[in-house]
């Protein structure tokens, strides 16, 4: 496998610098990274790469959202809507549950918002998260200790206390509909501690609507409180439009009308999933490059 070049490492360093600027200190930033010490972060930021392995650079790159893949983010309608929701929640300390189809751009907007704004913390949820996993992930993201105590309540209180002292903090919980009820109920405690002190945005597919409706219908524990705290309403994103796909193609160097039409036809059969758009655009560009090479021979 080809090793990282000096320029590759410099690019990761620059991205790490930007990541650290979103935390109160570099130590807090390093605490949010799994298996990365404050000393390693300091060495990289000071361009002292000699003792840092390529694996460590790659580990850091993966955790801060850096990729060598050249893909231009296009401000689609959903991207602008999602960014508006996130900015509104951060500025006015609102709580919102944002709903959109898989592949509509929610996660891309959230990760980019985290990259470009201070005191924004992104937590990716999953169905196999236990309460301890959930609390530790929050603590890790804000740079709070995760191994000094086994008491989850104390760990969560410490992390939320840190968040509450920040200026306009924002917690983003992606794929929140995958959390089990016992974990999702932690949202009530988080809201109660941070009400008026931090913004909270959950993101998911519209499956959460049916789940909340069923929870309310059968009077399941916690659902009335959750429904109240999100304002008894979800913020719906729109379906990805053909205009959005066209703009994404052009922003990423695909300008031939015939090639763009092939992309649009392909992704239309896949519910205009933006992950599919990205894959097909890359395929079309590779095909065009290969054809250009054959023509030059």
N, C-alpha and C positions, 0 to 999 in steps of 0.2 A: 504494500500500500504506500502510495506517495506521501512523503512527510509534508508538514506545513512549511511554507516559505516564510521569510521574514515579513513580507507584506501581509500574508495571512494572519500572522501573529499581531502585527500592528493593527489590522482591522478589528481583530477580537479585542485588543487593548482599548481601542477607541469606543467600541460598543460597551465594554465593561466600565469605562469612565462614565459614559452616559447613564448606565445602570446605577452606578454608585451615587450619582448626583440626585437620584430620586429618593435617597435615604438620608436621615439626619447625619450619618457618619459612615465612613468606609467600613468600620467594624460592624455596624448594623447591616450593611450590605453583604458582608462576608458571612454573617450569621444566617442570612436568608439562602445561602448557597449550600447544597448538600455536598459534603466531602471536600470543601474548599476552605482553607484557613485564611485568617486575616493577613498572615505573612505572605502567602502566595498572591493574594490580591494586591498587596503593596508592591511586591516584586514586579508583577506584570505592569501595573500602572506606572512604575518607574523604569520600564523598559529593560528590566534585568531578567532576561529570558533563559540564561544559561542553565539553571537548575530546574526549569519547568518543562515537563514532558509534553509531547504533542497530545497525549491522552488527557492531560489536565486542561490544556487549552480547549480541547474538544468538549470536555465535560462542562467547562464554564460557558462555552458558546451555546450549548444545548439549553442550559438553564436560564440564560439571559435572553433567549429568543433570537440569537444571531445565526444567520445562515449565509453561506457563500452563494447560494442560489440567487441569481439576479431576477427578482420579481418586483415589479413596480405596483404598489398598492394604488388602486384607482378609487376615487371617492364616489362610489355608487350611492344611490339613494339610501339604501340600508346602512351603508357606512356612515353617512352623514346623520341619519336618524339615531343610530347607536351611539355615535360620538356625542350627539346632543344630549341623550339620556344620561350618559356618563358624566358629562360636564355639568349638567344641571344637578345631578345627585351630589357631586363633589362640592359645588359652590354653595348649594342651598341645603345640604345635608338631608336630602330626600332618600326615601327607600322605594325602590321600583323593582318589579319583576318583568324583564324583557323577554318576549317570546318571538321566535322565528323559526322557519324551517331549517333543517340540517343543511349546512353548506350555503347559508344566505349571507355570511360575512360577519356574524356576531363576534366570534373569537378573534378574527383578524383585527376588528375595530378595538376590541378590549385590550389586546396585547400592544397594539400601537399606542393606545391611550396611556397605558401604563408606562411605555417607553418614553413618552414625551411629557409626562406630568409627574410632579413630585407627590409623595405620600399616597401612591396608588398601589394597592396590594391585590394580586390576582391569585385566586385559589381554584384549581381545577378539581371538580368533584367526581366521584365515581361510585358505582353501586356497591363496591366491596369496602368502602370506607367505614371503619368503625369510629366510635366517638373519639377514641384516643388518636386515631389517624387524623381526624378532622381538626381537632384542637391543636395537635402538633404542627399541622400544615399551616394553620393561621399563625401560630407562634413563630414558625420558621420564616414565613414570608415577611413578618414585621421585624425580624431580627431579635426576637425574644428567646430566652433560654428554653431548650426543649429536653434537656437531660439532667437538670439539677433537681427535679422533683418528679415523683410518680403521681402526684395529686393533680388530676386534670382540672379541677376547679381553680386551683391556685395558678396553674399554667395559663388557663384562659383569662383569669382576672388580670394577671401580669401583662399578657399581650394586649388585652383591651385597654388596660390602663395606659400603656405606651401609645396606643392609637389615639386615645382621647386627648393626649397632650399635643398632638400634631396639629398643624394648620391645614384645615380642609382635607382630612384623610378620606379615602374612598376604598371600600372593600368590594371586590368583584368576585362573585361565586359563579363560575361557568359550569354548565350542565348540572344545575342545582336540582333538577327533577330526578336525578339518579340517586340522590341521598335517601337512605331509609328513614322512616318516620322518627326513630329515636335520635338519629343524627340531625335531621332537619329541625327538630324541636329546639336544638341549640340556638337556632336563629332568634327565638323569642328572647333568650337571655342576652344574646349579642345586641339585639335591638334595644332592650331595656337599658343596657349599660351605655350604649352609644347614641341614644336618641338625642338629637339636637347637637351632637358633637362630631358625627361622621356620616358620610353617605354610604348606602349599601345598595348594590345592584346584583340581583340574581338573573341569570340568563339560562334559557333552556328552549326545547321544542314545546309545542302546544300540548304535549302529553300532560303537563302540569295542570292545565285547566281541568281536565277530566279527573285528575287525582284530587284536586282541591274540591271540586264539586262533589265527588264521592265522600270525601272526608267530612264535608259540611252536612251532607245528606244523612250520613250514619253517625254524626256527632262524634267523630273520632278525635282523640286527644290532640290538642294543639292547633287544629285546623282553623278554628274560629279566630284564635289569636294571630296566626300567620296571615289569614285573609285580611284581618283588620290592619295589620302592620304594613301590608303592601297597598293599602288604600282601597281594598276590595275590587281591584281592577288590574289587569295586565296591560303592558305596553306592547302592542303588536307591531312587528316589522312587516314590510311588504314582501310579496314574491319578487324574486329577481327578474328584472325586465330585459328584453332584447337590447334596449339601448345601453343598459349597464354592461352587458356582455360585449357589445360592440366597442364600447369605450375601453374596457379592460384589454381587449385584443390589441387595440391601437396603442395603448399605454405601454404594452409589453412587446412592441416592435413588429406586430403582425398587421401589416397595412394593405396587403393584397386582398381585394374584395372577395375573390373566389375562395381564398383560404379562410377568411372570416366567416363566409357563409357556411363553409364546411364545419367550422367550429360550432356555429350557432345551431346547425341542424343536428349535430351530435349531442350537444348538451340539452337541447330541447327534449330529447327522448329520455333525459336523465333529470327531469324536473329543474333544469337550469341550476344545478348544483355547482357552486363556484369552485369546489375542489376538482370537479370534472373539467370545468373551464380551464383551470391551470394546467391540468394534465394534457388536454387536447391542444392547447396553445403551444406547449413545449413540443408536442409531437409534430405539429404543423411546421414549427420553426426548424426542427431537425430535418424534416423532409425537404424543406426549401433549401437548407444548407447543403444537403446531399445532392440535390438536383443541380445546384450551382456548381458544386465540385465536378460533377459529371460533364456539365456544359463547358467547363474550363479545360477539361482534358483533351 
